[in-house]
Amino acid sequence: MMENIKYICNYEAPFGRITIGEKNGKITDLCFNEIKASENVILKKTDILNKAVRQLDEYFLGKRKEFDLEYDFLDSIRSEFMIKVWNELLNISYGKTVTYSYIAKKIGNKNASRAVGMANNKNPIAIFVPCHRVIGKNGNLTGYYGGLDIKEYLLNLEKKNIN
């Protein structure tokens, strides 16, 4: 019965509070809004959540370029297409940006740029799964679930610490 329990913790990022979720030893959420505790969602820092918090601390200090966590995209209903997009996002290097059309080509559907954008918007594990590194083909920042100010903050943080 415990496999239905999700654990969450709040984290104070430089731009505000985020919530991280974990289930069965894998990260399931990183949200820019607060997830409330409920019958199956418990506010408690587990070992996995503590590890995620440590890695976020290091990331925001410019000391971590890659996260060493396991993710579960299947915690809630997701399409195969979305999961392909999110897995491809994990291949974007720290401090680099790619376009939506680049991701579409990488997953084998060169005409799916808009669908890639929608999948990015639904990414349940922002920052860890770096959808902030995807930009418009003209080089402009485009929509971001956490807001363009946070996307810009994350990209500038990475550029500053790229060495």
N, C-alpha and C positions, 0 to 999 in steps of 0.2 A: 504494500500500500504506500510505502514511503516514496516510490518512484513518481508519484503524482505531485509531490511537494516541490515547490520552487522557493529558493532562498534569495533574498534581495538585500542589498545594502545601498545606502546613499553615499555619494562621494562629492566633495566640494572641488570641482574643477576651477581653473582660473577664471572661467567665464560664467560660473554658476553651478548649481546642484544638478547632478545626474544620478540615475539609478542603474545599478548593475544587477543582473539576475543570473542565477545558476540553478541548474537542475541536473541531477545525476552526474556531478563532477564536470559539467561542461557549461560554458558561458552561453546564455540564451538571449540576453538583453543588454543593451547599453542605451538608455533612453534619456532624452533631454527634458523629460517631464517625470514627475514622481510616480512610481508604481505604488499603489497602496497595498498594505498587508490585507490578507483575506483568509478564508478557510484553507486554501491550498498554497498561499503565498506568505512566507514567514520572513520577517525582518530579522536577519541574523547573519553575522559575518562567518562564513564557513572558510575552510582552508583555501578553497578555490577562489572565493571572493577576496580573501586577504591577498592572495597571489595577484589577482587582477588589480587590486588597489595599489600594491607595491609597483607593479609594472606601469600603471598610469602615472604614479608619482615620478618614476624614472623618465617616462615619456615627456611629461610636462617640464621636467628639468633639462631635457635635451640629451639625456644619457641613454635612452632606449630607442632603438631604430626599428626593432621587430618585437612583436608580442609572442610569448611562448605560452599559449593557452589553447585549449580545445573548445570548439564551438558546436552548438547544436542548433541548426537552422530549422529543424523539424519540430521544435517545441510547439509551434502553432502551425496552422495550415499555410503552406507555402507552395508555389508551383515549381515544377522542375526547372523552368526557365529562370525564375528568380534565384534558385539555388546555384545554377550555372553562373549567373552574373556575379553573385556574392563570392563564389569560389574563385572566379577570375580576379575580383578586386584584391584578393589576398596576394596576388602576384605583382601588384603595383609597388615598386620600391619606394621606400621612405624618401621624401623630398621631391618625388617625380609626380608629374600629372599626365594623364591620358584623356582622350576624348570618349564620349559616349559611342561614337562610331567605331573607335578602336576596340572597345570592349565587345561591341556587336560582332565585329569581324573575328575577334579571338574566340568567341563562343560559337562561330559557324553560321551566323545569321546577319550578314552585312547590312541588311535593311531594317534592323531592329533598334536603331539608335533611341527612338522614343520609348520603346519598351524597356530598354536598358535604363533610361532615366526614371521610369516608373518603378523599376525594381530597386534602383538606388534609393528612391524615396521611401520604400518599404523595408529597407535594410534594418533588421532588428538589433544589430550589433554594431552600431556606428563607432567610429574611431578604431576599434579593434579590427573591424572589417572596413578598410579605408575608402569609403565612398566619397569622402571629401577630396580625394585625389583625382576625381573625374570632373572635367570641365567641358565647356562648349567648344565646338570646332574652331570658333573664332578666337579662342583663348580666354573668353570671359567666364567668370564664375557664374554658374547657373544654380538653380534651386538646390536647397539642402534642408533636410528635415529639421536640423537644429537652428537653421537661419543662416543667411549668407555671412553674417558677422562672425559666427563660429567657424564656418568653413574657411573664411579668410584668415582667422586667427590660427587655425591648425596648419594651413599651408605656409603661413609666414613663420610659424614655430619650426616647422620642418626645414624650410629653406635656410633659416638662421643657423640650424644645427647640423647641416648636411655634411660638414667636414668629416 
